[in-house]
Amino acid sequence: MSDVTQLNDQHSSDWTFKVAELNSSRASFSLDIIDIITDFEVYEHIDKPYITGKLVVADTQRVYERFDFQGGETFKIQIQRDQNESIEPIKKTFIIDEVLHVAKSNETSQAIVFHLIEDIGFIDTLHNVNKAYQGQPQKIIQTISKDFLKKDVGSNAEDNVQNDMNVIVPNLSPLEAMAWIKNRATDKDGYPFFLFSTFALDKFMFYDLSTMLSEKPMNADTPYTYSQSIELSEGPQRLFQIFDYKVKNVENLASLVNAGYVGANHNFYDITRAKNAEVKFDVHKDFYNRVDEISKRQNLPLISPNLEYEEKSISDFQSRNITNIFAGKNFENNKSLTESDNIGDHRRKVISNAMKLLLTKSPLEIVVNGREFLDGSTNFTIGNNIKVVFKANQDDNPSTVIDRKMSGDYLIYSARHVFSKEKCYSILLITKIANYSSDDYPVG
């Protein structure tokens, strides 16, 4: 392709586009669109192995016509923290997979809204996996990624003989196959694994929930705080202001009961050997009794053991009978994806699914300054912990204690980064599996 065609000068903000370039294999030129971008958003989620985005441009230079957008065009970006070029820029390549909206602003200009998908998400749709694999889940996932997507998988998974398996991938895309295997993986205590991509790094992340929750919050000494007075401060805490927050559609305990992850019988029936393994699941005995192994200060269960009906804890009720059917002995020397050797392995499956649902019980959405996450050398968003503090709602002495339900060491579950010419904001969906046990201000 020929040299980049410059449309306009770049703008200034607390971040800067170093590169914003459209390319297409059908076009004879590349197009620099830095200053016709009006809005840019990036979305990352702990359950998604690729990131997505949205791009809005003000078309006054016949961009829509000249590129003849059909889907599959490439959008390359490089974002740099303004006034601090020692911090690595974020570099990312997206594919335009849909034109969401085109509307005339006046006779000579129009606004175009593109939906973006990380290049690896588009490349994934071009491949099909029909192949047998053997080994640990992380090894199989790494092999599929290397063979089809040419992308590294960072992982903290340890070899666990109980996770070793044979699997035949049945006509799936590479990312579908990797997610299918990920859903079967647990650590030795039953904590689930997550497979995700991040805005900052160019690799997949395959990490278990136990490790993520055990990490010290990134901002242990400067918590994100919802306070009107923080804007007037001179210290670093002014950069960690919560501008807005939302609590909506939370604490749906009935959905957890109905799904069988408070108290239930989970049956695993092997149709090959006509044998049934029964797991009596109790969310307190199987999970919350061990939660202080992760955090001593945040171990107050989201489902209280004191919540009773007819003088009986709700987790003591076997509210559901759930039957899972699988075929054993598919392979002579190893187990299949759905097969388990013992009742402990079956129990880990149940615990893993329960933890995933517990993460969605009490989420909190906060709006914070996005510039603190713009570092291309390290992931500071999903999968990391942040400390959040809300002052307790009381008139007599409002500054001495915290709201222990709203405050907490939260896991970043998803992040939406919104870039405009004036500012970069990050809208974080954060979650936790337990509350602070004290309303004293948490230090460190």
Salt bridges, closest charged atoms under 4 A:
ASP14 OD2 - LYS423 NZ 3.63
GLU41 OE1 - ARG416 NH1 3.21
GLU44 OE2 - HIS417 NE2 2.73
ASP47 OD1 - LYS182 NZ 3.78
GLU65 OE2 - ARG62 NH2 2.71
ASP68 OD2 - ARG26 NH1 3.69
GLU73 OE2 - ARG26 NH2 2.75
GLU85 OE2 - LYS18 NZ 3.21
ASP97 OD1 - HIS115 ND1 2.82
GLU118 OE2 - LYS92 NZ 3.47
GLU118 OE2 - LYS151 NZ 3.01
ASP147 OD2 - LYS131 NZ 3.62
ASP189 OD2 - LYS188 NZ 3.25
ASP202 OD1 - LYS151 NZ 3.76
GLU251 OE1 - LYS361 NZ 2.39
GLU251 OE2 - LYS405 NZ 3.02
ASP270 OD2 - ARG273 NE 2.74
GLU278 OE1 - LYS280 NZ 3.90
ASP282 OD1 - HIS284 ND1 3.92
ASP286 OD1 - ARG347 NH1 3.03
GLU339 OE2 - ARG273 NH2 3.49
ASP345 OD2 - ARG184 NH2 3.22
ASP345 OD2 - LYS335 NZ 2.89
ASP345 OD1 - ARG348 NH2 3.69
GLU365 OE2 - LYS246 NZ 3.94
GLU372 OE2 - ARG371 NH1 3.01
ASP409 OD2 - ARG297 NH2 2.92
